[in-house]
Each structure stands twice: as structure tokens, then as C-alpha cells.
Amino acid sequence: MSFLKFYSFLTKQGLLLFTVLAFGQALSSCANSLNHEEETVDMSYQFKENQCDTTPIKYTSAEDLCAKLKDSQLNHYCAERLRYDEFQKKCPNQQWN
């Protein structure tokens, strides 16, 4: 076998080996990601003012947060000033009333 044929053979084998290893690594990464639980972000708020507590209120989106901040009944009629301040920061271009 000439050197060029041998080099060509090794190159082809090397590329094949690289392809197999890369594919194996990709499969391994996918398997690892399936084994891990998806991280979740705790999206909730709680305000306390003058012995009055809204208790933790969970929300699912910015739109949901804005609606819940305005809901006095949901917030046990507590901390309206604090909720309003948070609404002003997190809900631009929306009306409180």
C-alpha cells in the first residue's frame, strides 16, 4: 500500500471515527438533559404592611402579575401602596384603575 493510499485510508477512518464520536457525544448530551428536571423560576410576590399580609401570590406572566397586583380581594385588601409601586415599575403603559 502506498503512503498516499494509506494516508487516505487513515483520513477516511479518522473522519468516520470523528463522526461516530461526535454523534455519540450528542446522544449522550441529549440523554443527560432528559434526566434533569427542567428548572423552574418561582414567580410570586408577597407584601406586608401594617400587620397586613398579601400572602404569597403566584403569577405566570407579566400580564398575570399586573392583573394580580391590582386585585384587592386576591391580596386580602393589603399593602395597596406597595402593590401600586410594584405595578408602576413592572407594568408600564397600563392603568391601575
N, C-alpha and C positions, 0 to 999 in steps of 0.2 A: 504494500500500500504506500503510495507516495505521500510525502509530507502534506501536500495540499489537500489530498483526499482525506487524510487522517484529520487535519485541522478542520475541514468542512464537516466531517463526521462529528467531531467533538463540539463544534459550534452548534450544529443542529441538536445534538443531545443536550448541550448546555441550555439552549433555548427551551427545549422541551422540559427539562428539569426545572428551569426557572418558572415556566408557565405552570407546571404542576404545583410547585411550592407556593407561588403567588395565589393560585386558586385555593389551595389548602388553607393558606393564611386567611383568605377572605371568608371561607366557610367557617373557620374557627372563630373569627370575629363576629360573624352573624350568630353563631351558636351561643357565644358569650353574651351577646346583647339580649338574646331571648331569655337567658337565665336570670337576668337582672330585672327587678321590678322597675317600672317607669317611675321616675322621680316626679313627685307632685309638689306644687307650691301651695302652702296654706294661705289661702286668700280669705282673710277675715279681719274684722275690726272690732274694737271694744272701747267704749268711752265711759269714764267715771267722772261724775261731777256732783259735789254736794251730797254725798252718800247715795246717789242715784247711779245705777249701772245699766248700761245697754245690754250687758251680757255679750259674749262673742257672737257676731253675726257673720255668717259665711256668704261670700258672693262668688260668682263665676266669671264675670267680665267687668269691664269698666262701666258699661251701661247698667249692669245689675247693681254695681256699687253705688252709682249715682241715685238710682231709684230707691235703694235701701237706706241710704243716708237721709233721704227726705221723708221716709215713712216713720212718723212719730209713734204710731201704735206698735210697730215692729220693734222700735227702740225703747219701748216702755216709757215714752214721753220724757226721756232722759237726755241730758247733755246736748241740747239743741244748738247752743253756741259752738261747741266743739265739732259737732256734726256739720254745721254750716261752714265752719272754717275749712274742714276737710273737703267738703263739697266744692268750695271756691277753688281749692288747689287742684283737685282731681277731676273736676267736671267743667272744663272751660266751655264757654258758649252755651251753657244750659242755665235755665231759670230754676231757682229754689222753689218758687210758688207755682 
